[in-house]
Amino acid sequence: MKTGFSYFGVRRVEHVRADLEAMREEGCTQVLHTWSEEDLAYYGDTMARIVGESHKLGLDVYANAWGVGRVFGGEANSELSARNPGSCQILSTGEPVAAICPNHPAFLEYMDGWIDAVCAAGVDTVFWDEPHFFFRKGRVGEWACRCSACRSLYADRFGTDMPLLPCPEISLFRQERLLGFLERWTTQVRAKGKRNNVCLLPDAFDAGLPDWGAVASLPALDELSTDPYWSDDDPLDKVVEDYTLYSDRLVSICKLHDLEPQMWLKLYRIRAGTEHFAPAAAGIARAAGIGNLMAWSWRGSDAMSWLRSDDPPAAHAAMVSAFRRISA
């Protein structure tokens, strides 16, 4: 049984080690370290030391392209679109957004360097966190991207101008492009002797990768994961329904493609009195046959006030207790 937490916000190695020691004492076997644009630019040697300390404690290490380009999930800021004029994604409304287009050559070049850095640091698995084209929650009808690069590639693929309204061809185009990038990146990681995990958003998000089977077919993929996090006001019944649905789906697809399934549990913005939701979700995933469980994030996300749970110690204690019980 594998269990662990995501970890971010601390870059003083002695403090990180103290937290990792506590994580290990609580029975965890792995940790995910976020690796943002800021980390790549300013904390390269520090991140390598953090990976080394994690390994000394017996923890397997995931490295997450956290918020990089705003193409991957996470609350980290991105400068890539600003540093590369003309590279930002364009919504179907014509509005530019602060996210780099994954089809822009500058992004591919950046990701090549990111892969080199995290693999050289000795991580075990690269975690491709929610790869997506830009979207805004609750904004129906708008989509990305209609930048000049995307429009040119679309015309080459379908022999016509890219339409404004969503259609099956646009859905196919976006999925094919994201799959192509993931194949490129996972192949590079595999060639460096490291593992790959792609984490897919639930169906409610129009992210550009609706066909999970196509992602699971990537030849250099080792794990497939998802994160059906509940909304603040969702009842436990909704949590149970969603985690049952996605656990069964994940296990089925992973069996078909000989992959390891991994399920993520929500441990941020946990409302007081709902600390039992994440343990319940963990039990559902384990019962479905998933032996790799991770929680986002360490200690109820107390280090980031925007994600902080109402009672971080209670949320964390409930999650640790569930991990121990499931692992027994």
BADREN-204585 format. One record per residue: residue in one letter; residue number from 1; x, z, y of N, C-alpha, C in turn. Coordinates in pm, whole numbers, plus 50000, padded with zeros to 5 digits. Each point is the difference from the previous one (the first is absolute). Last residue first. Example, Ala and Ser with C-alpha at 12.3 -4.5 7.8 and 13.67 -1.06 7.14 Angstrom:
// residues 2
<s,2,<51285,50708,49775>,<50082,50006,50119>,<49923,50073,50109>>,
<a,1,<50029,49993,49428>,<49911,50000,50119>,<50090,50000,50120>>,
//
This chain:
// residues 328
<a,328,<49698,50704,49883>,<50022,50098,49892>,<49973,49938,49862>>,
<s,327,<49932,49792,50445>,<50129,49977,49934>,<50026,50090,49880>>,
<i,326,<49611,50036,50283>,<49996,49869,49935>,<50127,49976,49918>>,
<r,325,<49972,50394,50261>,<49900,50004,49893>,<49998,49869,49922>>,
<r,324,<50274,50032,50381>,<50050,50085,49892>,<49905,50001,49882>>,
<f,323,<49868,49771,50390>,<50113,49932,49936>,<50051,50081,49881>>,
<a,322,<49671,50199,50267>,<49944,49891,49919>,<50111,49924,49927>>,
<s,321,<50125,50336,50304>,<49934,50059,49884>,<49944,49893,49907>>,
<v,320,<50180,49864,50409>,<50105,50045,49910>,<49941,50059,49874>>,
<m,319,<49701,49882,50341>,<50059,49880,49939>,<50109,50039,49900>>,
<a,318,<49795,50340,50254>,<49903,49944,49906>,<50057,49879,49927>>,
<a,317,<50255,50196,50345>,<49995,50088,49883>,<49903,49946,49895>>,
<h,316,<50026,49777,50418>,<50120,49980,49919>,<49996,50084,49873>>,
<a,315,<49653,50051,50314>,<49994,49867,49941>,<50120,49976,49908>>,
<a,314,<49992,50400,50245>,<49896,50001,49896>,<49991,49864,49931>>,
<p,313,<50301,50049,50368>,<50043,50077,49883>,<49897,50000,49887>>,
<p,312,<49884,49771,50417>,<50102,49936,49916>,<50047,50084,49882>>,
<d,311,<49557,49967,50296>,<50073,50114,49944>,<50107,49945,49906>>,
<d,310,<49765,49687,50252>,<49951,50120,50068>,<50077,50123,49957>>,
<s,309,<50261,49536,49977>,<49879,50057,49940>,<49957,50125,50074>>,
<r,308,<50294,49575,50207>,<50001,50137,49951>,<49865,50043,49943>>,
<l,307,<50167,49578,50226>,<49960,50000,49859>,<49976,50140,49944>>,
<w,306,<50142,49929,50450>,<49892,49902,49986>,<49947,49995,49858>>,
<s,305,<50380,50271,50120>,<49874,50058,50043>,<49883,49903,49983>>,
<m,304,<50454,50056,49714>,<49946,49901,50093>,<49860,50043,50041>>,
<a,303,<50249,50265,49695>,<50103,49962,50098>,<49950,49899,50102>>,
<d,302,<49747,50178,49612>,<50004,50091,50115>,<50099,49957,50107>>,
<s,301,<49801,49825,49548>,<50034,49920,50118>,<50010,50085,50127>>,
<g,300,<49943,50171,49545>,<49877,49971,50074>,<50022,49925,50128>>,
<r,299,<50363,50101,49689>,<49945,50117,50070>,<49883,49965,50093>>,
<w,298,<50219,49570,49830>,<50055,50133,49975>,<49938,50104,50092>>,
<s,297,<49701,49572,49964>,<50143,50015,49984>,<50033,50148,49982>>,
<w,296,<49769,49669,49752>,<50045,49971,50137>,<49932,50101,50092>>,
<a,295,<50132,49960,49436>,<49911,50044,50108>,<50063,49969,50135>>,
<m,294,<50020,49823,49438>,<50069,50035,50123>,<49898,50038,50106>>,
<l,293,<50072,49893,49422>,<49914,50039,50111>,<50083,50045,50120>>,
<n,292,<49999,49773,49477>,<50087,49996,50117>,<49912,50024,50122>>,
<g,291,<49838,49932,49546>,<50096,50110,49989>,<50099,50006,50115>>,
<i,290,<49481,49802,49833>,<50107,49983,50098>,<50092,50122,49997>>,
<g,289,<49574,49918,49750>,<50125,49958,49936>,<50115,49976,50095>>,
<a,288,<49537,50179,50064>,<49994,49855,49979>,<50127,49947,49935>>,
<a,287,<49960,50454,50131>,<49910,49977,49887>,<49989,49851,49967>>,
<r,286,<50247,50132,50381>,<50070,50038,49877>,<49913,49973,49878>>,
<a,285,<49811,49929,50425>,<50105,49902,49973>,<50072,50031,49869>>,
<i,284,<49679,50308,50151>,<49936,49875,49961>,<50105,49896,49962>>,
<g,283,<50148,50411,50176>,<49948,50015,49865>,<49934,49873,49949>>,
<a,282,<50146,50014,50447>,<50115,49999,49908>,<49953,50012,49856>>,
<a,281,<49681,50046,50340>,<50043,49860,49988>,<50117,49987,49903>>,
<a,280,<49855,50432,50107>,<49898,49933,49920>,<50037,49854,49977>>,
<p,279,<50278,50256,50286>,<50014,50038,49859>,<49897,49933,49910>>,
<a,278,<49953,49924,50463>,<50119,49934,49945>,<50026,50042,49856>>,
<f,277,<49640,50212,50232>,<49975,49857,49980>,<50120,49932,49934>>,
<h,276,<49955,50473,50150>,<49985,49969,49858>,<49979,49851,49974>>,
<e,275,<50029,50206,50440>,<50132,49997,49937>,<49993,49967,49851>>,
<t,274,<49662,50055,50375>,<50003,49884,49909>,<50137,49989,49932>>,
<g,273,<49886,50340,50328>,<49894,50007,49901>,<49996,49883,49905>>,
<a,272,<50222,49923,50467>,<49989,50132,49939>,<49879,50003,49906>>,
<r,271,<50230,49530,50084>,<49915,50095,50071>,<49994,50133,49925>>,
<i,270,<50390,49616,50019>,<49911,50067,49906>,<49920,50107,50075>>,
<r,269,<50356,49655,50135>,<49869,50018,50062>,<49899,50058,49901>>,
<y,268,<50382,49853,49722>,<50007,50002,50146>,<49857,50008,50054>>,
<l,267,<50149,49922,49534>,<50034,50136,50041>,<50032,50002,50149>>,
<k,266,<49799,49660,49566>,<49998,50030,50144>,<50030,50147,50024>>,
<l,265,<50175,49671,49590>,<49898,50098,50032>,<50010,50037,50148>>,
<w,264,<50155,49574,49627>,<50030,50082,50117>,<49879,50085,50038>>,
<m,263,<50207,49743,49523>,<49888,50028,50089>,<50044,50094,50112>>,
<q,262,<50214,49620,49612>,<50024,50118,50083>,<49881,50017,50094>>,
<p,261,<50171,49714,49508>,<49906,50026,50110>,<50036,50128,50075>>,
<e,260,<50304,49621,49715>,<49966,50141,50010>,<49902,50020,50115>>,
<l,259,<50045,49540,49692>,<50050,50070,50118>,<49965,50147,49990>>,
<d,258,<49887,49571,49726>,<50109,50087,49958>,<50069,50066,50120>>,
<h,257,<49592,49716,49987>,<50126,49942,50050>,<50121,50088,49969>>,
<l,256,<49548,50114,49866>,<50003,49856,49978>,<50136,49941,50035>>,
<k,255,<49908,50456,50089>,<50013,49977,49855>,<50016,49851,49972>>,
<c,254,<49909,50126,50442>,<50138,50033,49963>,<50023,49981,49849>>,
<i,253,<49564,49940,50178>,<50089,49894,50047>,<50144,50027,49955>>,
<s,252,<49676,50331,49903>,<49969,49876,49930>,<50097,49889,50037>>,
<v,251,<50024,50415,50229>,<50048,50012,49863>,<49978,49870,49924>>,
<l,250,<49825,50027,50436>,<50146,49999,50001>,<50057,50004,49859>>,
<r,249,<49532,50043,50059>,<50046,49864,50035>,<50151,49990,49992>>,
<d,248,<49801,50422,49942>,<49971,49913,49886>,<50051,49858,50026>>,
<s,247,<50037,50304,50352>,<50086,50042,49890>,<49980,49909,49880>>,
<y,246,<49721,49942,50375>,<50134,49944,50020>,<50099,50046,49893>>,
<l,245,<49541,50158,49985>,<50002,49854,50005>,<50143,49946,50005>>,
<t,244,<49937,50466,50030>,<49966,49952,49866>,<50010,49848,49994>>,
<y,243,<50054,50204,50414>,<50118,50020,49916>,<49974,49962,49854>>,
<d,242,<49640,49971,50313>,<50108,49907,50035>,<50121,50017,49909>>,
<e,241,<49627,50297,49945>,<49962,49861,49972>,<50116,49904,50024>>,
<v,240,<50057,50454,50116>,<49994,49983,49855>,<49969,49856,49964>>,
<v,239,<49980,50115,50452>,<50139,50006,49953>,<50004,49974,49850>>,
<k,238,<49581,50044,50196>,<50060,49872,50037>,<50146,49994,49953>>,
<d,237,<49762,50403,49940>,<49945,49896,49913>,<50062,49863,50029>>,
<l,236,<50098,50377,50277>,<50077,49995,49876>,<49949,49892,49906>>,
<p,235,<49904,49912,50514>,<49977,50112,49909>,<50086,49984,49875>>,
<d,234,<50114,49812,50514>,<49953,49964,49866>,<49978,50125,49915>>,
<d,233,<50173,49955,50468>,<49867,50054,49973>,<49946,49964,49861>>,
<d,232,<50439,49860,50168>,<49988,50142,50032>,<49867,50059,49956>>,
<s,231,<50176,49583,49723>,<49983,50025,50142>,<49972,50148,50023>>,
<w,230,<50295,49812,49573>,<49865,50020,50048>,<50000,50022,50152>>,
<y,229,<50353,49710,49666>,<49979,50123,50075>,<49858,50007,50057>>,
<p,228,<50270,49717,49636>,<49861,49999,50047>,<49962,50130,50073>>,
<d,227,<50445,49722,49832>,<49974,50124,50074>,<49858,50001,50057>>,
<t,226,<50374,49752,49596>,<49899,49986,50103>,<49970,50137,50059>>,
<s,225,<50390,49689,49663>,<49933,50122,50045>,<49892,49967,50102>>,
<l,224,<50386,49807,49597>,<49892,49962,50091>,<49926,50127,50037>>,
<e,223,<50522,49850,49782>,<49887,50090,50016>,<49899,49937,50095>>,
<d,222,<50380,49750,49869>,<50008,50104,49898>,<49878,50093,50003>>,
<l,221,<50167,49454,50153>,<49925,50121,50030>,<50009,50098,49883>>,
<a,220,<50169,49530,50056>,<50095,50109,50022>,<49931,50132,50035>>,
<p,219,<49758,49579,49913>,<50092,50023,49887>,<50095,50118,50018>>,
<l,218,<49481,49930,50172>,<50133,49980,50056>,<50105,50037,49895>>,
<s,217,<49513,50049,49956>,<50072,49895,49928>,<50140,49975,50055>>,
<a,216,<49674,50303,50196>,<50052,50056,49875>,<50082,49899,49921>>,
<v,215,<49772,49858,50388>,<50112,50087,50036>,<50065,50056,49873>>,
<a,214,<49616,49749,49942>,<50106,49913,50047>,<50123,50080,50039>>,
<g,213,<49605,50227,49880>,<50065,49941,49884>,<50116,49909,50039>>,
<w,212,<49712,50197,50326>,<50101,50093,49950>,<50074,49941,49880>>,
<d,211,<49730,49785,50420>,<50017,49976,49857>,<50113,50088,49947>>,
<p,210,<49880,49989,50470>,<49883,50046,49923>,<50018,49989,49849>>,
<l,209,<50286,49994,50461>,<50038,49998,49858>,<49883,50048,49913>>,
<g,208,<49992,49983,50489>,<50064,49875,49964>,<50042,49990,49855>>,
<a,207,<49740,50343,50273>,<50144,50005,50026>,<50073,49872,49963>>,
<d,206,<49522,50260,50086>,<50028,49857,49989>,<50147,49978,50035>>,
<f,205,<49734,50447,49797>,<50087,49949,50105>,<50031,49853,49975>>,
<a,204,<49737,50261,49697>,<49933,50011,50129>,<50082,49944,50114>>,
<d,203,<50148,50043,49531>,<49929,49878,50036>,<49935,50005,50138>>,
<p,202,<50445,50299,49899>,<49870,49981,49936>,<49926,49880,50058>>,
<l,201,<50538,50002,50009>,<49888,50063,50067>,<49871,49980,49920>>,
<l,200,<50505,50009,49782>,<49895,49914,50054>,<49888,50081,50063>>,
<c,199,<50557,50027,49854>,<49880,50081,50019>,<49896,49916,50073>>,
<v,198,<50467,49913,49680>,<49913,49950,50107>,<49875,50085,50003>>,
<n,197,<50534,50049,49806>,<49862,50046,49993>,<49926,49939,50119>>,
<n,196,<50511,49941,49709>,<49903,49964,50103>,<49863,50059,49970>>,
<r,195,<50580,50089,49880>,<49863,49975,49956>,<49910,49969,50120>>,
<k,194,<50558,49905,49927>,<49900,50100,50038>,<49861,49956,49956>>,
<g,193,<50443,49758,49983>,<49988,50103,49898>,<49900,50109,50031>>,
<k,192,<50113,49576,50234>,<50089,50110,50038>,<49986,50119,49905>>,
<a,191,<49724,49617,49956>,<50137,49949,49985>,<50104,50107,50037>>,
<r,190,<49537,50088,50067>,<50033,50000,49857>,<50144,49954,49978>>,
<v,189,<49833,49972,50437>,<50017,50140,49960>,<50040,50008,49853>>,
<q,188,<49891,49579,50172>,<50125,50048,50059>,<50029,50143,49956>>,
<t,187,<49589,49815,49874>,<50109,49936,49927>,<50136,50045,50053>>,
<t,186,<49612,50138,50223>,<50015,50073,49874>,<50111,49939,49915>>,
<w,185,<49895,49786,50410>,<50058,50132,50021>,<50021,50074,49868>>,
<r,184,<49792,49567,49995>,<50136,49992,50055>,<50064,50138,50005>>,
<e,183,<49549,49977,49878>,<50085,49947,49893>,<50145,49991,50047>>,
<l,182,<49682,50127,50316>,<50023,50106,49902>,<50086,49952,49884>>,
<f,181,<49867,49685,50325>,<50095,50096,50056>,<50033,50110,49899>>,
<g,180,<49673,49687,49879>,<50131,49937,50007>,<50105,50094,50056>>,
<l,179,<49550,50137,49995>,<50057,49999,49864>,<50139,49938,49999>>,
<l,178,<49759,49987,50402>,<50044,50136,49970>,<50061,50009,49860>>,
<r,177,<49814,49585,50127>,<50116,50031,50083>,<50052,50141,49968>>,
<e,176,<49606,49852,49786>,<50116,49926,49952>,<50125,50034,50080>>,
<q,175,<49588,50185,50140>,<50048,50059,49875>,<50123,49927,49948>>,
<r,174,<49790,49829,50384>,<50062,50130,50029>,<50053,50064,49872>>,
<f,173,<49764,49592,49957>,<50124,49982,50074>,<50070,50133,50023>>,
<l,172,<49569,50001,49809>,<50100,49952,49906>,<50136,49986,50067>>,
<s,171,<49636,50113,50272>,<50027,50110,49906>,<50109,49961,49903>>,
<i,170,<49843,49667,50284>,<50081,50097,50075>,<50035,50118,49910>>,
<e,169,<49711,49679,49823>,<50134,49944,50016>,<50091,50095,50076>>,
<p,168,<49532,50103,49941>,<50081,50018,49878>,<50142,49948,50013>>,
<c,167,<49782,50156,50451>,<49950,49911,49896>,<50086,50020,49877>>,
<p,166,<49895,50177,50564>,<50056,50023,49866>,<49934,49910,49897>>,
<l,165,<50042,49842,50513>,<49918,50088,49919>,<50062,50018,49862>>,
<l,164,<50207,49714,50313>,<49987,50130,50066>,<49923,50099,49914>>,
<p,163,<50313,49580,49801>,<49874,50031,50069>,<50003,50138,50066>>,
<m,162,<50409,49637,49899>,<49950,50131,49958>,<49873,50033,50078>>,
<d,161,<50147,49486,49891>,<50026,50109,50093>,<49942,50130,49947>>,
<t,160,<50149,49637,49640>,<49903,50008,50109>,<50038,50115,50091>>,
<g,159,<50205,49891,49565>,<49982,49872,50064>,<49899,49997,50111>>,
<f,158,<50189,50363,49697>,<49864,49950,49980>,<49971,49868,50070>>,
<r,157,<50442,50226,50002>,<49941,50037,49870>,<49868,49930,49975>>,
<d,156,<50238,49948,50414>,<50079,49942,49892>,<49935,50025,49864>>,
<a,155,<49806,50200,50375>,<49980,49855,50005>,<50079,49930,49890>>,
<y,154,<50064,50462,50054>,<49865,49973,49949>,<49974,49850,49997>>,
<l,153,<50398,50150,50198>,<50005,50014,49855>,<49865,49971,49935>>,
<s,152,<50022,50002,50470>,<50079,49889,49947>,<50006,50005,49847>>,
<r,151,<49792,50353,50227>,<49920,49879,50013>,<50073,49878,49944>>,
<c,150,<50227,50415,50017>,<49894,50002,49900>,<49918,49871,50006>>,
<a,149,<50333,50060,50328>,<50061,49986,49866>,<49893,49994,49893>>,
<s,148,<49869,50082,50447>,<50041,49861,49980>,<50061,49978,49862>>,
<c,147,<49649,50395,50031>,<50115,49963,50083>,<50041,49856,49968>>,
<r,146,<49625,50300,49833>,<49989,49862,50046>,<50113,49965,50096>>,
<c,145,<49867,50379,49567>,<50064,49973,50128>,<49983,49852,50032>>,
<a,144,<49679,50396,49898>,<50131,49951,50041>,<50064,49934,49878>>,
<w,143,<49467,50153,50202>,<50101,50001,49896>,<50130,49945,50057>>,
<e,142,<49433,50164,50106>,<50132,49961,50048>,<50102,50011,49887>>,
<g,141,<49545,50116,49911>,<50007,49862,50046>,<50135,49957,50052>>,
<v,140,<49840,50516,50012>,<49952,49898,49907>,<50016,49861,50062>>,
<r,139,<50206,50507,50058>,<49987,49878,50079>,<49966,49884,49907>>,
<g,138,<50098,50461,49858>,<49870,49990,50065>,<49979,49876,50083>>,
<k,137,<50496,50137,49905>,<49887,50056,49929>,<49872,49985,50084>>,
<r,136,<50413,49663,50027>,<49954,50121,50067>,<49875,50050,49929>>,
<f,135,<50464,49677,49863>,<49855,50018,50009>,<49971,50128,50076>>,
<f,134,<50438,49631,49829>,<49944,50100,50091>,<49848,50003,49993>>,
<f,133,<50277,49858,49569>,<49987,49944,50132>,<49924,50102,50086>>,
<h,132,<50285,50176,49573>,<49875,49946,50054>,<50024,49919,50126>>,
<p,131,<50199,50368,49574>,<50033,49876,50073>,<49872,49930,50045>>,
<e,130,<50105,50483,49806>,<49884,49933,50058>,<50036,49872,50077>>,
<d,129,<50410,50230,49826>,<49884,50079,50039>,<49894,49916,50072>>,
<w,128,<50428,49988,49645>,<49943,49903,50094>,<49859,50048,50037>>,
<f,127,<50467,50231,49794>,<49855,50014,50007>,<49947,49908,50110>>,
<v,126,<50457,50060,49656>,<49954,49959,50133>,<49847,49993,49996>>,
<t,125,<50362,50300,49689>,<49888,49907,50007>,<49969,49968,50146>>,
<d,124,<50384,50265,49885>,<49961,49954,49867>,<49896,49889,50006>>,
<v,123,<50410,50118,50368>,<49863,50035,49962>,<49969,49946,49862>>,
<g,122,<50425,49972,50278>,<49985,50053,49865>,<49860,50042,49961>>,
<a,121,<50228,49773,50400>,<49991,50146,50009>,<49973,50065,49865>>,
<a,120,<50004,49526,50060>,<50136,50051,50007>,<50002,50153,50006>>,
<c,119,<49586,49778,50019>,<50056,49991,49866>,<50143,50054,49997>>,
<v,118,<49778,49976,50412>,<49939,50104,49916>,<50055,49995,49858>>,
<a,117,<50159,49672,50315>,<50032,50137,50042>,<49942,50103,49904>>,
<d,116,<49906,49533,49940>,<50142,50027,49976>,<50031,50147,50028>>,
<i,115,<49569,49848,50109>,<50019,50012,49855>,<50145,50034,49968>>,
<w,114,<49899,49903,50445>,<49939,50128,49961>,<50021,50024,49850>>,
<g,113,<50132,49585,50180>,<50092,50108,50037>,<49947,50136,49961>>,
<d,112,<49721,49629,49929>,<50119,49984,49916>,<50100,50111,50029>>,
<m,111,<49620,49970,50272>,<49973,50063,49872>,<50116,49983,49903>>,
<y,110,<50021,49787,50424>,<50005,50146,50014>,<49981,50067,49864>>,
<e,109,<49951,49534,50022>,<50141,50038,50018>,<50014,50152,50009>>,
<l,108,<49567,49825,49986>,<50066,49982,49871>,<50147,50039,50009>>,
<f,107,<49756,49999,50397>,<49956,50109,49913>,<50067,49989,49863>>,
<a,106,<50071,49663,50323>,<50067,50123,50040>,<49962,50116,49909>>,
<p,105,<49789,49564,49959>,<50133,50013,49938>,<50072,50129,50035>>,
<h,104,<49460,49964,49974>,<50104,49968,50097>,<50138,50020,49937>>,
<n,103,<49568,50097,49792>,<50047,49863,49984>,<50111,49963,50097>>,
<p,102,<49767,50423,50004>,<50090,49993,49885>,<50051,49859,49974>>,
<c,101,<49867,50209,50483>,<49941,49916,49896>,<50097,49993,49883>>,
<i,100,<49963,50428,50334>,<50069,49874,49980>,<49929,49919,49892>>,
<a,99,<49780,50353,50354>,<50043,49991,49859>,<50066,49865,49982>>,
<a,98,<49720,50195,50388>,<50138,50049,49985>,<50039,50012,49854>>,
<v,97,<49642,49630,50216>,<50008,50141,49964>,<50146,50038,49973>>,
<p,96,<49659,49594,50270>,<50124,50037,49932>,<50002,50150,49972>>,
<e,95,<49560,49661,50050>,<50071,50117,50052>,<50130,50023,49923>>,
<g,94,<49643,49667,49915>,<50104,49956,50093>,<50084,50113,50054>>,
<t,93,<49646,50008,49655>,<49944,50003,50135>,<50098,49948,50105>>,
<s,92,<50118,50059,49544>,<49911,49884,50010>,<49932,49994,50135>>,
<l,91,<50473,50250,49981>,<49869,50014,49938>,<49920,49871,50015>>,
<i,90,<50543,50063,49975>,<49893,49964,50091>,<49867,50011,49925>>,
<q,89,<50545,50209,49958>,<49879,49945,49939>,<49894,49976,50108>>,
<c,88,<50531,49984,50123>,<49889,50092,49971>,<49884,49927,49935>>,
<s,87,<50437,49821,50172>,<49987,50030,49857>,<49877,50083,49966>>,
<g,86,<50198,49846,50439>,<49928,49895,49931>,<49974,50027,49854>>,
<p,85,<50404,50258,50215>,<49889,49939,50074>,<49937,49883,49925>>,
<n,84,<50276,50427,49844>,<50000,49859,49963>,<49881,49931,50068>>,
<r,83,<50079,50465,50053>,<50138,49952,49999>,<50009,49851,49967>>,
<a,82,<49582,50228,49991>,<50050,50001,50137>,<50142,49943,50009>>,
<s,81,<49792,50053,49579>,<49932,49893,50074>,<50048,49994,50144>>,
<l,80,<50176,50345,49719>,<50041,49867,49958>,<49933,49888,50079>>,
<e,79,<49977,50508,50006>,<50051,49924,50114>,<50022,49852,49967>>,
<s,78,<49685,50458,49817>,<50077,49880,49969>,<50039,49928,50128>>,
<n,77,<49838,50537,49804>,<49994,49890,50097>,<50087,49884,49955>>,
<a,76,<49752,50356,49659>,<50123,49975,50074>,<49981,49883,50097>>,
<e,75,<49682,50189,49663>,<49984,50032,50141>,<50126,49979,50084>>,
<g,74,<49801,49738,49527>,<50073,50115,50052>,<49989,50014,50149>>,
<g,73,<49982,49565,49609>,<49925,50115,50047>,<50089,50109,50056>>,
<f,72,<50134,49470,50021>,<49985,50105,49899>,<49932,50121,50061>>,
<v,71,<50077,49639,50268>,<49956,49924,49882>,<49980,50096,49883>>,
<r,70,<50182,50097,50442>,<49856,50023,49988>,<49940,49909,49892>>,
<g,69,<50474,50058,50084>,<49934,49881,50052>,<49851,50016,50020>>,
<v,68,<50182,50375,49725>,<50093,49896,50042>,<49922,49874,50039>>,
<g,67,<49847,50452,49832>,<49962,49942,50127>,<50087,49884,50045>>,
<w,66,<50196,50235,49603>,<49893,50069,50074>,<49975,49937,50136>>,
<a,65,<50216,49910,49519>,<50014,49922,50124>,<49891,50042,50099>>,
<n,64,<50224,50303,49593>,<49878,49935,50048>,<50028,49927,50131>>,
<a,63,<50248,50220,49522>,<50021,49970,50142>,<49887,49910,50047>>,
<y,62,<50095,50380,49569>,<49937,49878,50051>,<50037,49985,50147>>,
<v,61,<50225,50300,49569>,<49978,49971,50142>,<49934,49864,50019>>,
<d,60,<50073,50451,49625>,<50004,49855,50016>,<49954,49965,50142>>,
<l,59,<50225,50479,49859>,<49881,49927,50042>,<50026,49850,50000>>,
<g,58,<50309,50391,49913>,<49930,49944,49885>,<49873,49925,50033>>,
<l,57,<50348,50210,50287>,<49897,50093,49958>,<49916,49946,49884>>,
<k,56,<50337,49738,50203>,<50068,50121,49954>,<49901,50102,49947>>,
<h,55,<49838,49605,50207>,<50048,49978,49864>,<50071,50123,49944>>,
<s,54,<49856,50009,50448>,<49884,49993,49911>,<50043,49984,49855>>,
<e,53,<50328,49981,50334>,<49954,50137,49979>,<49879,50003,49907>>,
<g,52,<50161,49576,50130>,<50095,50069,49912>,<49959,50143,49971>>,
<v,51,<49750,49749,50310>,<49980,49947,49865>,<50091,50072,49901>>,
<i,50,<50064,50101,50446>,<49874,50056,49955>,<49966,49951,49858>>,
<r,49,<50374,49818,50217>,<50026,50140,49962>,<49873,50065,49946>>,
<a,48,<49962,49568,50175>,<50076,49996,49874>,<50032,50141,49952>>,
<m,47,<49795,49956,50418>,<49907,49970,49892>,<50071,49993,49866>>,
<t,46,<50265,50058,50383>,<49918,50119,49975>,<49904,49977,49885>>,
<d,45,<50255,49639,50159>,<50081,50092,49921>,<49923,50127,49966>>,
<g,44,<49765,49689,50275>,<50042,49940,49874>,<50079,50095,49912>>,
<y,43,<49736,50020,50446>,<50020,50107,49903>,<50051,49949,49865>>,
<y,42,<49878,49729,50403>,<50072,50116,50052>,<50036,50106,49896>>,
<a,41,<49766,49557,49928>,<50082,49980,50118>,<50093,50118,50029>>,
<l,40,<49681,50008,49641>,<50098,49895,49973>,<50097,49986,50117>>,
<d,39,<49640,50302,50046>,<50096,50048,49900>,<50108,49895,49975>>,
<e,38,<49645,49880,50280>,<50086,50098,50065>,<50106,50053,49903>>,
<e,37,<49667,49717,49833>,<50094,49924,50082>,<50097,50094,50072>>,
<s,36,<49805,50224,49570>,<49943,49921,50109>,<50104,49913,50068>>,
<w,35,<49896,50286,49545>,<50121,49935,50052>,<49953,49897,50104>>,
<t,34,<49822,50465,49676>,<49970,49888,50088>,<50129,49946,50060>>,
<h,33,<49949,50255,49522>,<50054,50012,50136>,<49960,49877,50080>>,
<l,32,<49820,50269,49529>,<50005,49876,50077>,<50051,50031,50140>>,
<v,31,<50061,50247,49488>,<49969,50011,50141>,<50003,49860,50060>>,
<q,30,<49976,50299,49482>,<50036,49886,50082>,<49956,50023,50144>>,
<t,29,<49925,50313,49641>,<50105,49921,49936>,<50049,49885,50087>>,
<c,28,<49747,50532,50048>,<49997,49857,50026>,<50120,49930,49936>>,
<g,27,<49879,50490,50013>,<49979,49919,49881>,<49999,49851,50021>>,
<e,26,<50098,50392,50297>,<49856,49991,49977>,<49965,49903,49886>>,
<e,25,<50446,50059,50151>,<49957,50127,49942>,<49851,49999,49969>>,
<r,24,<50184,49631,50228>,<50045,50002,49861>,<49955,50128,49930>>,
<m,23,<49914,49959,50458>,<49923,49899,49928>,<50034,50002,49851>>,
<a,22,<50254,50265,50292>,<49867,50057,49980>,<49912,49905,49920>>,
<e,21,<50419,49842,50122>,<50017,50109,49903>,<49866,50065,49970>>,
<l,20,<50013,49680,50339>,<50008,49938,49868>,<50020,50104,49890>>,
<d,19,<50001,50141,50450>,<49866,49957,49960>,<50002,49938,49860>>,
<a,18,<50411,50123,50185>,<49921,50121,49975>,<49858,49963,49955>>,
<r,17,<50289,49652,50133>,<50037,50055,49870>,<49917,50124,49968>>,
<v,16,<49950,49802,50425>,<49942,49917,49896>,<50030,50060,49862>>,
<h,15,<50205,50196,50365>,<49858,50035,49996>,<49927,49918,49893>>,
<e,14,<50455,49911,50078>,<49988,50135,49945>,<49854,50045,49991>>,
<v,13,<50111,49577,50198>,<50013,50001,49855>,<49983,50140,49942>>,
<r,12,<49765,49772,50421>,<50113,50092,49988>,<50014,50034,49851>>,
<r,11,<49641,49732,50169>,<50122,49925,49971>,<50126,50088,50009>>,
<v,10,<49410,49975,49966>,<50117,50089,50007>,<50123,49919,49961>>,
<g,9,<49558,49805,49993>,<50001,50079,50123>,<50117,50093,50016>>,
<f,8,<49769,49840,49515>,<50045,49932,50122>,<50006,50100,50115>>,
<y,7,<49852,49902,49435>,<50073,50093,50088>,<50049,49921,50120>>,
<s,6,<49632,49998,49531>,<50074,49926,50102>,<50059,50102,50097>>,
<f,5,<49915,50144,49487>,<49941,49987,50133>,<50078,49897,50081>>,
<g,4,<49903,50124,49429>,<50083,50012,50119>,<49921,49980,50127>>,
<t,3,<50030,49966,49398>,<49927,50044,50118>,<50095,50009,50118>>,
<k,2,<49938,49828,49437>,<50075,49990,50124>,<49912,50043,50117>>,
<m,1,<50038,50057,49421>,<49916,50000,50120>,<50088,50000,50125>>,
//
